């Protein structure tokens, strides 16, 4: 299908100044609750910034910010300082989202350099001067830490940028902060709490503060949703980009494994881990994705992307992309599990039809995941045991060097690291993790990929002549429960995760008018251009996203 190169302008439905100032007014009262270890740059003078007449950050897209910088309405330096002010007022005080673990003390200086380049007529591209947030499992060779939220890795910065961080810097982006996350990307305990980490403590959902932000890219989504940064990067093994993006009203791209480099990213499992953007609009996510792609000798999986990647995905932003497309509904898999989710998602099928798509809603659109058993968990344990030790080898300055060291650290620091949940997955990986040349591991890995790919997504799409699959991304956010852990409904990330295939999620509506729900477009390997077009067309027809109101709790009717 053809695609037209059109750029979204984005909606300007910003948080009202009255709401913003309401939270600013209670900043002092909440200061004692800021968790120990959170590092905020320039906190001493942030309160002196006068926001009256400043450029409106709320819901501003990358294109909006570029236009503003080109027309001298705002500089990159001013953008950084305004974002830092919002972080201080909203993240650390007021609603206390705790979406960010630390801000970059060099951000203003980097912005000054990029402003100087712009003044000389040199603009590196669409990311020039744009503040972004990285999940705290991306190595950055600067004064910020890279810890996966764990106190075990705190105190010593990484020696080298992750490839993703380096590519963003080269593209002119400003790394503004490190985002809080579900510690160790939600791969430590059997009963974790999404968004909780030893360093950052509990990240919260900006729409309803006592609700979960999901995970593991919790802070990456919550910060962007709350307009604390223009864009962010998350990581996904199974649902860790898609779930928080859906629950926090964001658009995001879970990439094909190998499209973006994982080098310098704290791993779970190399067969499923991927790097992808989380933004407020599909256009912004497409803009961020371009600089991240390309072959990287540090990550052999990227060799297979040769001939399949683009350096600019904005060319696929086509509002007519769904015209003539055949979209298969994964009804048997993901509908009928949660009535409130269904009430949001069912009407979107008619929107797809109105946009010219042929919606194939048949019992044949089904992926059988029941046969997986515990094989997926065991393969993740196998790969984690190998991959985490290999990663720690790249950080020789740390006091922990092996998975065994991490387990011992958590035991010794249990009051801080394990007050609510334990480390059963760490122990299981240590005790049951198989070598990567073990025939049983290789057989299980091949089986899992076949269930998700050849016998799953590929089969369903080929047999029904489909251009994409469609499903709710995740149900609404549950209440944060530190004692009992997460309680989520629905969740359509598994087929793409185990196959290593892409998914794009986009906001679709709200449960009880307050809790965001997203929908997912899924496809075969390297199908990001097609999925971006479909998600963009849907987004432009619905404009379902709106900024959060930072409600303390959900008052049900």
matplotlib code that plots the C-alpha trace (Angstrom):
import matplotlib.pyplot as plt

x = [0.0, 1.2, 1.9, 1.9, 4.5, 2.4, 3.3, 0.9, 0.4, -0.8, -3.7, -3.2, -5.3, -2.9, -3.2, -4.8, -2.6, -5.0, -4.5, -0.7, -0.6, -2.8, -0.1, 2.7, 1.0, 1.4, 5.0, 6.5, 4.1, 5.2, 8.9, 9.5, 8.0, 10.6, 12.4, 16.0, 18.4, 16.4, 18.7, 17.3, 19.5, 19.3, 16.6, 17.9, 16.9, 13.9, 11.4, 12.7, 11.5, 8.5, 6.1, 3.9, 4.1, 6.4, 6.0, 3.2, 4.8, 1.6, 0.9, 3.6, 4.8, 8.3, 7.2, 5.7, 8.9, 11.0, 8.9, 9.1, 12.9, 13.2, 11.0, 12.9, 9.9, 12.0, 15.5, 16.5, 18.0, 14.6, 12.8, 15.1, 14.6, 10.8, 10.8, 13.0, 10.6, 7.6, 9.6, 10.2, 6.6, 4.8, 7.1, 8.9, 6.1, 2.4, 1.1, 4.5, 4.5, 8.1, 8.3, 12.0, 14.9, 17.3, 17.7, 20.8, 23.0, 24.5, 21.2, 21.4, 25.0, 24.1, 21.1, 23.4, 25.7, 22.8, 21.4, 24.8, 24.8, 21.3, 22.4, 25.2, 22.6, 23.4, 20.4, 21.1, 17.5, 14.0, 15.4, 17.7, 17.2, 14.4, 14.5, 14.0, 13.9, 15.6, 14.5, 17.0, 18.4, 20.1, 23.8, 24.8, 28.5, 27.8, 27.1, 23.8, 23.6, 22.4, 20.9, 17.6, 16.2, 18.4, 20.6, 23.1, 24.2, 24.1, 27.1, 29.2, 28.2, 28.5, 31.8, 30.1, 26.8, 24.3, 24.0, 20.5, 21.7, 24.6, 22.4, 20.0, 22.8, 24.1, 20.7, 20.7, 18.4, 19.0, 18.9, 17.0, 16.6, 16.5, 13.0, 11.9, 10.9, 9.7, 13.1, 15.1, 12.5, 10.0, 12.2, 13.1, 10.0, 7.0, 4.7, 6.1, 4.5, 4.8, 6.6, 8.4, 12.2, 14.7, 16.1, 12.9, 10.3, 6.7, 6.0, 2.4, -0.2, -0.7, -4.3, -5.3, -2.5, -3.4, -3.4, -0.6, 1.5, 2.1, 5.6, 8.3, 8.8, 6.6, 8.3, 9.0, 5.3, 4.2, 6.6, 5.7, 2.0, 2.4, 4.3, 7.6, 9.5, 8.8, 9.5, 11.1, 12.6, 11.3, 12.3, 10.2, 10.5, 6.8, 4.5, 6.9, 6.5, 2.9, 1.3, 2.5, 1.9, -1.7, -2.4, -0.8, -2.5, 0.6, 1.5, 4.4, 6.3, 7.3, 9.9, 11.0, 13.8, 16.9, 15.5, 17.0, 20.2, 20.1, 23.8, 24.4, 20.9, 20.5, 19.0, 16.4, 16.6, 18.2, 15.5, 12.8, 14.4, 13.8, 14.2, 11.4, 9.9, 7.1, 5.5, 2.2, 1.5, 2.3, 4.0, 6.4, 7.1, 7.9, 10.2, 12.1, 12.4, 14.3, 17.6, 17.6, 17.7, 20.7, 23.2, 25.3, 28.3, 27.7, 24.3, 24.5, 20.7, 20.7, 22.6, 19.3, 17.8, 19.9, 17.5, 14.6, 15.1, 14.5, 16.2, 13.0, 9.6, 7.6, 7.1, 4.7, 2.3, -0.6, -4.1, -5.5, -3.4, -6.4, -8.2, -8.5, -6.6, -7.7, -7.6, -8.1, -9.7, -8.1, -11.5, -11.1, -7.8, -8.5, -12.1, -14.7, -12.2, -13.1, -16.4, -15.2, -12.3, -14.7, -17.0, -14.1, -12.6, -15.8, -16.8, -13.3, -14.0, -16.6, -14.0, -11.7, -14.5, -15.3, -11.7, -12.0, -10.6, -12.2, -12.5, -12.2, -14.0, -13.9, -13.3, -10.4, -8.5, -7.0, -3.5, -3.2, -1.0, -2.2, 0.5, 3.3, 3.1, 6.1, 8.5, 8.5, 9.5, 12.2, 13.8, 13.8, 15.5, 18.1, 18.9, 18.8, 21.4, 23.7, 22.8, 23.0, 26.4, 27.6, 26.2, 27.9, 31.2, 30.9, 30.6, 33.8, 33.7, 30.6, 30.8, 28.5, 29.8, 27.5, 23.9, 25.0, 26.4, 23.0, 21.1, 23.5, 23.2, 19.4, 19.6, 21.9, 19.8, 16.4, 14.9, 15.4, 15.3, 12.8, 10.2, 7.2, 8.3, 11.2, 13.7, 12.3, 13.1, 16.7, 17.1, 15.3, 17.6, 20.6, 19.4, 17.7, 19.1, 20.4, 23.5, 22.6, 24.0, 21.7, 19.6, 16.5, 16.9, 17.3, 14.3, 12.1, 13.3, 12.4, 9.0, 8.2, 9.1, 7.1, 4.0, 4.2, 5.4, 5.1, 2.1, 0.8, 0.9, 2.3, -0.3, -3.3, -2.3, -1.6, -4.6, -6.9, -5.0, -4.6, -2.5, -2.5, -4.0, -6.0, -6.7, -7.0, -3.5, -4.3, -7.2, -7.4, -4.9, -5.4, -5.0, -1.4, -1.2, 2.2, 1.1, -0.5, 1.1, -0.4, -3.9, -4.3, -6.9, -6.4, -3.0, -2.2, 1.6, 2.6, 2.3, 4.6, 6.9, 7.6, 7.8, 10.0, 7.5, 6.4, 3.3, 2.1, -0.2, -2.3, -4.8, -8.5, -10.5, -11.2, -12.8, -15.1, -13.8, -10.5, -8.5, -6.8, -7.2, -5.1, -5.4, -2.7, -1.9, 0.3, 2.1, 4.9, 8.6, 9.8, 6.2, 6.7, 6.0, 2.6, 1.7, 2.7, 0.5, -2.5, -2.0, -1.6, -4.7, -6.7, -5.2, -6.0, -9.6, -10.1, -7.7, -8.6, -5.6, -6.1, -3.6, -4.0, -5.9, -3.8, -6.8, -6.0, -8.4, -11.1, -14.6, -16.7, -20.3]
y = [0.0, 3.5, 6.0, 9.8, 11.9, 14.1, 15.4, 15.6, 19.0, 17.6, 18.8, 21.6, 20.4, 21.5, 21.2, 24.5, 27.0, 26.9, 23.2, 23.6, 26.3, 24.3, 21.7, 24.3, 25.8, 22.5, 21.9, 22.9, 20.7, 17.6, 18.1, 15.8, 12.9, 13.0, 9.7, 9.5, 9.1, 11.2, 13.7, 16.8, 19.2, 22.9, 22.5, 25.6, 28.1, 26.4, 28.2, 31.5, 30.8, 32.9, 30.8, 33.7, 34.2, 31.3, 28.9, 26.4, 23.0, 21.1, 18.6, 20.4, 18.0, 17.7, 19.5, 22.3, 22.7, 22.7, 25.4, 27.4, 27.2, 28.1, 31.1, 32.2, 31.8, 29.6, 28.2, 24.7, 26.1, 27.6, 24.3, 22.5, 24.9, 24.9, 21.1, 21.0, 23.4, 21.1, 18.1, 19.9, 21.1, 18.0, 15.0, 15.7, 17.8, 18.3, 15.0, 13.4, 11.1, 9.9, 9.2, 10.3, 9.1, 11.9, 14.8, 15.4, 18.1, 18.8, 19.3, 23.1, 23.1, 20.6, 22.8, 25.8, 24.0, 23.0, 26.5, 27.7, 25.3, 26.4, 30.0, 29.2, 27.5, 23.9, 21.9, 18.2, 17.0, 16.9, 15.9, 18.9, 20.5, 18.2, 17.1, 13.3, 10.9, 7.5, 4.6, 3.9, 0.8, 2.7, 3.3, 6.9, 7.9, 11.1, 12.1, 10.2, 6.6, 3.6, 1.1, -0.5, 1.1, -1.0, 0.4, -2.3, -0.4, 3.1, 5.3, 4.5, 5.7, 3.7, 4.0, 4.2, 5.4, 2.8, 2.8, 4.3, 7.1, 7.8, 7.9, 10.3, 12.6, 12.5, 13.5, 16.5, 15.3, 16.4, 13.6, 15.4, 12.6, 9.0, 7.5, 5.4, 1.8, -1.5, -2.5, -4.8, -4.2, -6.3, -9.4, -10.0, -11.2, -13.4, -10.8, -7.4, -4.0, -2.1, 1.1, 0.4, 0.5, 0.6, 3.9, 5.7, 4.1, 4.0, 5.7, 6.8, 7.2, 10.9, 10.3, 8.9, 9.1, 6.0, 3.9, 1.9, 3.3, -0.3, -1.4, -1.9, 1.4, 3.1, 6.4, 6.7, 6.7, 8.6, 11.5, 11.9, 11.7, 14.4, 16.6, 16.4, 15.6, 15.7, 12.0, 9.0, 5.6, 2.4, -1.2, -4.2, -8.0, -8.6, -5.6, -3.2, -0.5, -1.3, -1.6, 1.6, 3.5, 2.3, 3.0, 6.4, 7.6, 7.5, 6.3, 4.0, 1.6, -1.9, -2.6, -5.7, -7.4, -6.2, -3.0, -1.0, -1.8, -3.1, -2.5, -0.9, -1.6, -3.6, -6.9, -9.5, -11.8, -11.1, -13.1, -10.7, -7.4, -4.4, -0.6, 1.8, 5.3, 6.4, 9.7, 11.5, 11.2, 8.6, 11.3, 12.0, 8.2, 7.9, 10.9, 9.4, 6.0, 7.0, 8.0, 4.7, 2.3, 0.9, -1.9, -1.9, -4.2, -4.1, -5.9, -8.8, -8.9, -5.7, -7.3, -8.7, -5.3, -4.4, -3.4, -3.2, 0.0, 3.6, 6.7, 8.7, 7.1, 10.3, 9.4, 6.8, 9.2, 8.8, 9.8, 7.6, 4.6, 2.4, 2.9, -0.6, -2.3, -5.6, -5.6, -8.8, -8.5, -10.8, -11.2, -14.7, -13.8, -10.4, -9.4, -10.5, -10.4, -7.0, -5.3, -1.8, -2.3, -3.8, -0.7, 1.5, -0.7, -2.1, 1.2, 1.7, -1.2, 1.1, 3.9, 1.5, 0.8, 4.5, 5.0, 2.6, -0.6, -4.0, -5.3, -9.1, -10.2, -14.0, -16.9, -17.8, -14.8, -16.6, -17.3, -20.4, -19.5, -22.2, -24.6, -22.4, -23.6, -22.5, -22.6, -18.8, -18.2, -20.8, -19.4, -15.9, -17.3, -19.1, -15.9, -13.6, -15.7, -15.4, -11.8, -10.1, -11.5, -10.4, -6.9, -6.7, -7.5, -4.2, -2.3, -3.4, -0.4, -1.7, -3.7, -6.4, -8.5, -11.5, -12.5, -14.2, -10.8, -9.2, -11.8, -11.3, -7.5, -7.7, -10.0, -7.7, -4.6, -6.2, -3.4, -1.1, -3.5, -6.0, -4.4, -5.5, -8.3, -10.7, -12.0, -15.4, -14.9, -14.0, -17.2, -19.3, -18.0, -18.8, -22.3, -23.4, -21.3, -23.5, -22.8, -21.2, -24.2, -26.6, -28.6, -28.2, -24.4, -24.3, -26.5, -24.4, -21.1, -22.4, -23.7, -20.3, -18.4, -20.7, -20.3, -16.5, -16.2, -18.9, -20.6, -17.4, -13.9, -15.1, -17.9, -15.8, -12.9, -15.1, -17.3, -14.3, -12.0, -9.4, -6.3, -6.1, -7.5, -5.4, -5.7, -3.7, -3.1, -3.4, -2.9, 0.1, 0.8, -1.1, 0.5, 0.4, -2.4, -2.8, -5.8, -7.9, -6.7, -6.0, -6.9, -6.3, -7.4, -8.1, -7.6, -8.4, -8.1, -11.8, -12.8, -10.0, -10.4, -14.1, -13.8, -10.6, -8.7, -5.1, -3.5, 0.1, 1.3, 4.4, 6.0, 4.9, 6.3, 6.2, 4.0, 6.1, 9.1, 9.0, 5.8, 5.6, 2.6, 2.0, -0.2, -2.1, -2.7, -5.8, -7.1, -9.3, -8.8, -5.3, -4.1, -0.8, 1.4, -0.2, -0.2, 3.4, 4.4, 2.6, 3.9, 7.5, 7.3, 6.0, 8.7, 11.5, 10.3, 10.0, 12.4, 10.3, 11.4, 14.2, 15.3, 14.0, 15.9, 14.3, 13.1, 11.8, 8.8, 7.6, 8.6, 5.9, 6.7]
z = [0.0, -0.8, 1.9, 1.8, 3.6, 5.9, 9.4, 12.2, 13.8, 17.1, 19.3, 21.8, 24.7, 27.4, 31.1, 32.2, 34.0, 36.9, 37.3, 37.0, 39.6, 42.0, 42.1, 42.3, 45.4, 47.4, 46.3, 49.6, 51.6, 49.7, 49.8, 52.7, 50.6, 47.8, 48.0, 49.0, 46.1, 43.6, 42.0, 40.4, 38.5, 39.2, 41.9, 43.7, 41.1, 39.4, 41.5, 40.2, 36.6, 35.7, 33.5, 32.5, 28.8, 28.3, 25.4, 26.1, 26.6, 27.3, 24.4, 22.2, 19.5, 18.2, 15.0, 17.2, 19.1, 16.0, 14.5, 17.7, 17.8, 14.1, 14.6, 17.7, 20.0, 22.3, 22.5, 23.5, 26.7, 27.6, 26.8, 29.1, 31.9, 31.5, 31.5, 34.6, 36.3, 35.4, 36.7, 40.0, 40.4, 39.2, 39.5, 42.8, 44.4, 43.8, 42.3, 43.1, 40.1, 40.8, 37.1, 36.9, 39.0, 38.2, 35.8, 33.7, 35.3, 31.8, 30.0, 30.0, 28.7, 26.0, 25.0, 24.8, 22.4, 20.2, 20.2, 19.1, 16.2, 15.2, 15.3, 12.8, 10.5, 11.4, 12.4, 12.7, 12.0, 13.5, 16.9, 17.2, 20.6, 21.7, 25.3, 25.8, 28.7, 28.8, 30.9, 33.6, 31.9, 29.1, 29.6, 29.4, 29.7, 31.7, 35.3, 35.5, 36.7, 34.9, 37.4, 36.2, 39.3, 41.6, 44.4, 43.5, 40.4, 41.8, 42.4, 39.3, 35.8, 32.7, 30.8, 27.3, 25.9, 24.8, 21.1, 21.4, 23.6, 21.3, 18.2, 19.9, 20.9, 17.4, 16.1, 18.4, 21.1, 24.7, 27.2, 30.0, 32.6, 33.5, 34.0, 36.9, 36.0, 37.4, 38.9, 36.6, 34.0, 36.0, 36.0, 39.6, 41.5, 41.0, 42.4, 41.5, 41.7, 38.4, 38.6, 41.9, 42.1, 44.9, 43.6, 42.5, 44.7, 43.4, 40.1, 39.7, 36.9, 36.1, 35.2, 38.6, 41.1, 43.1, 39.9, 38.4, 35.6, 34.5, 33.5, 33.1, 31.2, 33.8, 34.2, 30.4, 29.7, 32.8, 32.3, 28.6, 29.5, 32.1, 29.6, 31.6, 28.4, 24.7, 24.1, 25.8, 25.2, 26.8, 26.4, 26.0, 26.5, 26.7, 27.2, 28.9, 26.2, 25.2, 28.6, 30.2, 27.0, 26.8, 30.5, 30.4, 27.2, 25.0, 21.5, 21.2, 18.9, 20.0, 17.4, 15.5, 17.4, 15.6, 14.2, 17.0, 18.9, 22.5, 23.0, 26.4, 27.6, 30.8, 29.4, 30.2, 27.2, 23.8, 21.9, 22.9, 24.2, 22.0, 22.2, 21.1, 21.5, 23.8, 22.8, 22.9, 19.2, 16.5, 14.5, 17.4, 17.8, 14.1, 14.4, 17.3, 15.7, 12.6, 14.4, 16.4, 13.4, 11.6, 11.8, 15.0, 15.4, 19.1, 18.6, 16.1, 15.9, 13.9, 11.0, 9.9, 9.6, 6.6, 3.8, 6.2, 8.2, 7.4, 8.9, 8.7, 9.4, 9.0, 5.4, 6.5, 8.3, 6.0, 7.2, 4.4, 5.2, 6.3, 3.0, 1.5, 4.3, 5.7, 9.5, 11.5, 14.9, 17.6, 19.2, 20.6, 22.2, 23.7, 23.7, 26.3, 29.2, 30.6, 29.8, 30.4, 28.0, 25.4, 25.8, 24.7, 22.0, 20.3, 18.8, 17.2, 14.8, 13.1, 13.0, 11.1, 8.7, 8.3, 7.4, 4.6, 6.2, 5.7, 9.3, 9.3, 12.6, 12.3, 14.6, 12.3, 13.6, 16.6, 17.9, 20.2, 23.1, 25.4, 24.2, 25.5, 29.1, 31.2, 28.2, 27.7, 31.3, 31.3, 28.1, 29.7, 32.8, 30.6, 28.6, 31.6, 33.5, 30.5, 29.4, 32.8, 33.5, 30.1, 30.7, 34.2, 32.5, 30.7, 34.0, 35.8, 38.2, 39.9, 43.2, 41.7, 38.9, 38.6, 39.1, 42.3, 43.5, 42.7, 44.8, 47.7, 47.5, 47.6, 50.6, 52.4, 51.5, 51.9, 53.9, 50.9, 48.0, 49.1, 51.4, 49.2, 47.0, 46.7, 44.0, 43.0, 39.3, 40.1, 42.1, 39.5, 36.8, 38.9, 39.8, 36.7, 33.9, 31.1, 28.9, 25.5, 23.7, 25.6, 23.1, 25.3, 25.4, 21.7, 21.1, 23.4, 21.8, 18.3, 19.5, 21.1, 18.0, 15.9, 18.1, 17.9, 14.3, 11.7, 13.4, 15.0, 13.5, 10.1, 9.7, 10.7, 8.4, 5.4, 5.7, 6.0, 3.6, 6.4, 6.5, 10.3, 13.4, 15.9, 19.6, 22.8, 24.1, 27.8, 30.2, 32.5, 35.3, 38.5, 41.9, 43.2, 45.8, 47.4, 49.4, 46.8, 43.5, 40.2, 39.0, 35.3, 32.7, 29.0, 27.5, 23.8, 23.8, 23.9, 20.2, 19.0, 22.0, 21.4, 17.7, 17.8, 15.7, 15.9, 17.4, 17.5, 20.2, 20.1, 22.5, 21.8, 24.7, 28.5, 31.0, 33.2, 31.3, 33.2, 32.7, 29.2, 26.9, 23.9, 20.8, 19.0, 15.4, 15.0, 12.0, 10.7, 10.9, 9.7, 9.2, 11.2, 8.2, 7.6, 11.3, 11.8, 8.9, 10.3, 13.8, 12.5, 10.4, 13.4, 15.6, 13.2, 13.0, 16.8, 18.6, 21.7, 23.8, 26.3, 29.0, 32.5, 35.3, 38.1, 40.0, 43.5, 43.1, 40.8, 42.1, 40.5, 39.6]

ax = plt.figure().add_subplot(projection="3d")
ax.plot(x, y, z, "-o")
ax.set_aspect("equal")
plt.show()
